[in-house]
Amino acid sequence: MVSDEQWHDERSQKLLKTLQFSENDAQYLAEVTKLQSKSLLWFEHRKGTVTASHFGAVSKTSIDNPLKSLIEAILQSKKFPKFQH
């Protein structure tokens, strides 16, 4: 039987692996998202990520009752801006 501590350690390791980028991935993403707010790819890669602009609010929100607006902002559930091609 797996202890709670082992289960949490395994889950933490799996989560960390999903958050890691290789140096090549980071360079590629930086190159293709130079235009940032004009880049759909930039928005897609930020979706679900706690960025510096959200970090303060995330650190202060309640785990049991997080702010709905904060979750929406992180998940970027609102539509992307219209992009010109």
C-alpha angles and dihedrals in degrees: 000000000000116000121230090249093053091047091052091046091052092047091048091051092049091049092049091052091055090052097050124100126194118235089252091051091050093049092047093048091048091051098047094043099049091121089055107179090034092052120089088198090057090054092046093053093048093052109110093007124122100228127189090263090061100035098092093051092045092052091052101042123100116257090212095047111020120184111268091215091055092051090048091049093051093045090042091220091169117091120273117252115266111270127213116224 
